[in-house]
Amino acid sequence: MVADIKKTAEQKMVKSVETLKADLAKVRTGRAHAGLLDHVRVDYYGTPTPLNQVAVVNLIDARTLGVNPYEKKMSAAIEKAIRESDLGLNPSSQGDLVRVPMPSLTEERRRDLTKVVRSEAEGGKVAIRNVRRDALAQFKELVKAKTLSEDEERRAQDDIQKLTDRFIQEVDKLLAMKEAELMAV
């Protein structure tokens, strides 16, 4: 029972870290990559739809993305969605293709992105702490039901805390790496 709770908690913490990695990858550093536009939603006949479901995103060169819509009339909606996203990009249409040039990062923009990255990391830490809280609550329920002794609960709590500390450290490492990447000119 205790082992199951620990295993579940660890799996959830791993998922939290994976989600954080994906979120940090979306924060751009000035180089173009196709995953940058993954969270952009396009108004597709009145339904907000992920960009990668209405168009192909590819790299034209190191600093430019090309967005090729599946339907020609979607170009304007795609351009609008990218412009209104929080990425600070200025796309332009060339026939069917929507070109998205990556502006070089100013010092101020780097600082803004660092704040975004820090808040993402804090969100990851909160998710990990919530998993810990849930696991500890499950241990308390087992003690109440008399299926777990208080000593076993204390040991289990220590194990969960060590697990939490390990994953929080991993989040801190990811944050430090991303901040260094953002501040490098």
C-alpha positions in Angstrom: 0.0 0.0 0.0 2.7 2.5 1.0 4.9 1.4 -1.9 2.0 2.0 -4.3 1.5 5.5 -2.9 5.2 6.3 -3.3 5.3 4.9 -6.8 2.3 6.9 -7.9 3.7 10.1 -6.3 7.1 9.5 -8.1 5.3 9.0 -11.4 3.3 12.2 -10.9 6.4 14.1 -10.0 8.2 12.8 -13.1 5.2 14.0 -15.2 5.4 17.4 -13.6 9.1 17.7 -14.5 8.4 16.6 -18.1 5.6 19.2 -18.4 8.0 21.8 -17.1 10.6 20.8 -19.7 8.1 21.1 -22.5 6.9 24.5 -21.2 10.5 25.7 -21.0 11.2 24.6 -24.5 8.5 26.9 -25.7 10.3 29.9 -24.3 12.5 30.9 -27.2 16.0 32.1 -27.1 16.3 33.7 -30.6 16.8 30.5 -32.5 13.8 29.2 -34.4 12.4 25.8 -33.7 9.2 24.2 -34.8 7.9 23.5 -31.3 7.8 27.2 -30.5 4.3 27.6 -32.0 2.8 24.4 -30.4 0.7 26.2 -27.9 -0.7 28.8 -30.4 -4.4 28.3 -31.1 -6.0 29.3 -34.3 -9.7 30.1 -34.8 -10.7 27.3 -37.1 -14.4 27.8 -38.0 -15.2 29.1 -34.5 -13.2 26.5 -32.6 -9.7 27.3 -31.0 -7.5 24.6 -32.6 -3.8 24.0 -32.1 -1.7 25.4 -34.9 -0.1 22.1 -35.7 -3.6 20.7 -36.6 -4.3 23.3 -39.2 -0.8 23.8 -40.7 2.7 22.4 -41.1 5.4 24.3 -39.2 8.9 24.0 -40.4 12.3 25.8 -40.3 13.1 28.0 -43.3 16.5 28.9 -41.7 18.0 29.3 -38.3 16.0 32.5 -37.5 12.8 32.0 -39.6 9.8 29.6 -39.3 7.5 28.7 -42.1 3.9 27.9 -41.5 2.1 26.2 -44.4 -1.7 26.0 -43.8 -3.5 22.9 -45.0 -6.3 25.2 -46.3 -5.3 28.3 -48.2 -8.0 30.5 -46.6 -6.5 29.8 -43.1 -3.4 32.0 -43.7 -5.0 35.2 -42.3 -6.3 33.4 -39.2 -2.9 31.8 -38.6 -1.1 35.1 -39.0 -3.5 36.8 -36.6 -3.2 34.0 -34.0 0.6 34.1 -34.1 0.6 37.9 -33.8 -1.8 37.8 -30.8 0.1 35.1 -29.0 2.3 36.1 -26.1 5.5 35.2 -28.1 6.1 38.7 -29.4 6.4 37.5 -33.0 5.4 39.4 -36.2 4.5 37.0 -39.0 4.0 38.0 -42.6 2.2 36.2 -45.4 3.8 35.3 -48.7 1.2 33.7 -50.8 0.2 30.5 -48.9 3.2 30.5 -46.7 3.3 32.5 -43.4 6.9 33.5 -42.6 7.7 34.0 -38.9 11.0 35.7 -38.4 12.6 35.5 -34.9 13.6 39.0 -33.7 16.9 39.2 -31.9 16.4 39.4 -28.1 17.0 42.8 -26.4 18.3 42.9 -22.8 14.8 43.9 -21.6 13.2 41.0 -23.5 15.7 38.6 -22.0 14.8 39.8 -18.5 11.1 39.4 -19.3 11.6 35.9 -20.6 13.7 35.1 -17.4 10.6 36.1 -15.3 8.4 33.9 -17.5 10.8 31.0 -17.0 11.0 31.5 -13.2 7.2 31.5 -13.0 7.0 28.3 -15.1 9.6 26.7 -12.7 7.6 27.8 -9.7 4.5 26.3 -11.2 6.4 23.0 -11.5 7.5 23.2 -7.9 3.9 23.8 -6.8 2.8 20.7 -8.8 5.4 18.6 -7.1 4.5 19.9 -3.7 0.8 19.1 -4.4 1.8 15.5 -5.2 3.6 15.4 -1.9 0.6 16.8 0.0 -1.7 14.2 -1.6 0.6 11.4 -0.7 0.9 12.6 2.9 -2.9 12.8 3.1 -3.1 9.2 1.9 -0.7 8.1 4.6 -2.8 9.9 7.2 -5.9 8.0 5.9 -4.1 4.7 6.3 -3.1 5.6 9.9 -6.7 6.5 10.6 -7.9 3.2 9.2 -5.3 1.5 11.4 -3.6 -0.2 8.4 -0.4 1.7 9.0 1.5 2.4 12.2 2.7 5.9 13.1 6.3 4.9 12.8 5.7 3.5 9.3 3.9 6.7 8.4 6.9 8.8 9.6 9.3 6.7 7.5 7.0 7.0 4.5 6.7 10.8 5.0 10.5 11.0 5.1 10.8 9.0 1.8 8.2 11.3 0.1 10.1 14.4 1.4 13.4 13.0 -0.1 11.6 12.3 -3.3 10.1 15.9 -3.3 13.5 17.4 -2.6 15.1 15.4 -5.5 12.5 16.6 -8.0 12.6 20.2 -6.7 16.4 20.1 -7.2 15.8 18.9 -10.8 13.4 21.8 -11.4 16.1 24.2 -10.0 18.7 22.7 -12.4 16.3 23.1 -15.4 15.6 26.7 -14.4 19.3 27.5 -14.1 20.1 26.0 -17.5 17.3 27.9 -19.2 18.2 31.2 -17.5 21.8 30.8 -18.6 20.6 30.0 -22.2 18.4 33.1 -22.2 21.1 35.5 -20.9 23.8 34.2 -23.2 24.2 36.7 -26.1 
